[in-house]
Amino acid sequence: MESLYLLIPLSVILVFVALWIFFKAMDSGQFDDLDGPAMRILQDDDSVRPDAEQSVTDTKK
Protein backbone atom coordinates (compact mmCIF):
# COMPACT_ATOMS: atom_id res chain seq x y z
CA MET A 1 0.00 0.00 0.00
CA GLU A 2 2.84 2.38 0.80
CA SER A 3 4.30 1.88 -2.68
CA LEU A 4 1.15 3.39 -4.18
CA TYR A 5 1.95 6.68 -2.46
CA LEU A 6 5.10 6.79 -4.56
CA LEU A 7 3.95 5.16 -7.80
CA ILE A 8 0.78 7.19 -8.40
CA PRO A 9 2.47 10.63 -8.29
CA LEU A 10 5.37 9.32 -10.38
CA SER A 11 3.01 7.98 -13.03
CA VAL A 12 1.08 11.27 -13.13
CA ILE A 13 4.34 13.20 -13.55
CA LEU A 14 5.42 10.80 -16.29
CA VAL A 15 2.14 11.33 -18.16
CA PHE A 16 2.51 15.11 -17.97
CA VAL A 17 6.11 14.92 -19.22
CA ALA A 18 5.06 12.71 -22.15
CA LEU A 19 2.22 15.12 -23.02
CA TRP A 20 4.58 18.10 -22.80
CA ILE A 21 7.04 16.41 -25.20
CA PHE A 22 4.21 15.54 -27.61
CA PHE A 23 2.77 19.06 -27.67
CA LYS A 24 6.24 20.57 -28.03
CA ALA A 25 6.77 18.38 -31.11
CA MET A 26 3.38 19.44 -32.47
CA ASP A 27 4.23 23.13 -32.05
CA SER A 28 7.60 22.74 -33.79
CA GLY A 29 5.94 21.34 -36.93
CA GLN A 30 7.17 17.78 -36.56
CA PHE A 31 3.93 16.28 -37.90
CA ASP A 32 3.00 18.88 -40.54
CA ASP A 33 3.80 16.93 -43.72
CA LEU A 34 3.29 13.20 -43.25
CA ASP A 35 2.63 12.31 -46.91
CA GLY A 36 5.44 14.27 -48.58
CA PRO A 37 8.41 12.02 -47.71
CA ALA A 38 6.39 8.88 -48.47
CA MET A 39 5.46 10.13 -51.92
CA ARG A 40 8.92 11.57 -52.65
CA ILE A 41 10.57 8.15 -52.35
CA LEU A 42 8.18 6.73 -54.97
CA GLN A 43 9.03 9.34 -57.61
CA ASP A 44 11.31 8.09 -60.36
CA ASP A 45 14.52 10.11 -60.67
CA ASP A 46 16.18 9.21 -63.98
CA SER A 47 18.16 12.41 -64.32
CA VAL A 48 21.94 12.00 -64.14
CA ARG A 49 23.96 14.60 -62.32
CA PRO A 50 26.92 16.02 -64.28
CA ASP A 51 29.44 15.11 -61.58
CA ALA A 52 28.16 11.51 -61.46
CA GLU A 53 28.42 11.22 -65.25
CA GLN A 54 31.98 12.52 -65.17
CA SER A 55 33.05 10.04 -62.50
CA VAL A 56 31.65 7.16 -64.58
CA THR A 57 33.68 8.22 -67.64
CA ASP A 58 36.81 8.66 -65.51
CA THR A 59 36.63 5.06 -64.27
CA LYS A 60 36.32 3.66 -67.82
CA LYS A 61 39.68 5.13 -68.92
Stockholm file with secondary structure:
# STOCKHOLM 1.0

chainA/1-61         MESLYLLIPLSVILVFVALWIFFKAMDSGQFDDLDGPAMRILQDDDSVRPDAEQSVTDTKK
#=GR chainA/1-61 SS CHHHHHHHHHHHHHHHHHHHHHHHHHHTTTTSCSSHHHHHTTSCCCCCCHHHHHHHHHHHC
#=GC SS_cons        CHHHHHHHHHHHHHHHHHHHHHHHHHHTTTTSCSSHHHHHTTSCCCCCCHHHHHHHHHHHC
//
